[in-house]
């Protein structure tokens, strides 16, 4: 099985990139692919909790990220430096979890904040990287 990584670099609203990435991730996961999702640069804004898009007249799709665990997407990475450069703390991010069947359905976090060096290593292990 090939490892597919989807890299999100754009803010969630103002372009179609973030929504398109999320849709492709869900489709790939539906077909039992080994999927990981990365948030770098302005892509880190996609995971900010409490998003309200009413003022811009665009549907808020951020809650869909919470379904990733149901699609067995277990690897979500956020680059620490991208957060810091934007004044965002890990506590500002949505809590995305999955129920671990092996541990009596204990809820476990899916979002892992890693530094740039770790991210480079994770990316090097992928077969396919798609950037949005």
N, C-alpha and C positions, 0 to 999 in steps of 0.2 A: 504494500500500500504506500502510495506517495504521500509525502508531507506537504500540505498546502498552507502557506502563510499569507494572510491578508493584512496589509499595512495601511492604516488610516492616518493620513497626514493633514486632512482638511477639517475645518470647523464644521459642525453638524448641519448648519443651515446657511443658505446663500448659494449653494451649489448642490448638485445631485450626487456627488461623490460618496458622502457618508451613507446615505440611504441605499445607494447601489451596492456598496460594499457589504452592508448588513444583509441585503437580499441574497447576494452571491454566497456569503458565508452560510446562510440558512439552507440554500440549495445544496451546496457541497456537503454539508453535514447530513442532509437528508439521504444522500447517496453514500453514507458511511465512509467518508473521506477523513483522513487525519488532518483536522483543521486547527489552526491557531490564528489568533487575532491580535494585532499589535496597534497601539496608539502612540504616535509620535507627533512632535511639532503641534500644530493647532488641532490635530486629531484628538488630543487629550480632552478637549472641550466636549467631545461626544459623550463622555462618561460622567459629566458633572451632574450631581443629583439635584432634583427639584427644578428641572428645566420647564419654562413656561413660554410657549410660542404663540400665545394668543395675540400679543402685540404685533407680530409680524405676519399673522394670517396663514401660517404654515402648520400642517399637522405635526404634532410632537410624536416622533417615533422612538424616542429614547427608552421608553418602557419595554420595547421589544428586546433590548439587550438582556433583560431578565429571563427571557425564554431560552437563552443559549444553553443553559444547563440541561434543559429538556431535550435539546438536539445533540447532546453529548459533546458539546464544545467545552473542553476542560482547560484550554490554554489561552488565557487572555493576559497580555502583557502591556504594561504602561511604562514608558521611559521616564525615570525619575528626573532626569535633567530637563525634559520637556515640561514637566509639572513645575519644577522650580523656576524655570525661565518665565513662566506665566503667573507665578505667585499662587499656584494651586497646591494644596496639601492632599495627601492620599485620603484624608478624612472627608474631603469635598467630593469624592467620587461615589457613584452609586454602589450599593452593596449587591453584587451579583453572586449567587450561590448555586450549588447543585446538591442533590441528596445522594450521598455515597452509600450505595447498596451494601458494599463490603463492610461498612461500619454502622449497621443498623439504621441506615437512612439519615445519618448525621449530616447537617447542612455544613458545607465547606465553601470557602470563598473561591471564586474563579479568577478574580483580578489579582495579578501579581505585579507589584512595582519593582522594576529592575533597573540597574544603571546601564549606561551606554555600553560598557564593556561586556556585561552579561548579555545584552540584547544582540551584540555582534556575534557572540557564540551561539545564541539561539537561532539567529538567522542563518548561520553557516550550516546548521543541521537540516535545513529545509530543502526539499526537492524543487518546489515551485514557490516563488514569491510574487504576489500581485499587489501593486501599490495603487491606492486610491487617493 
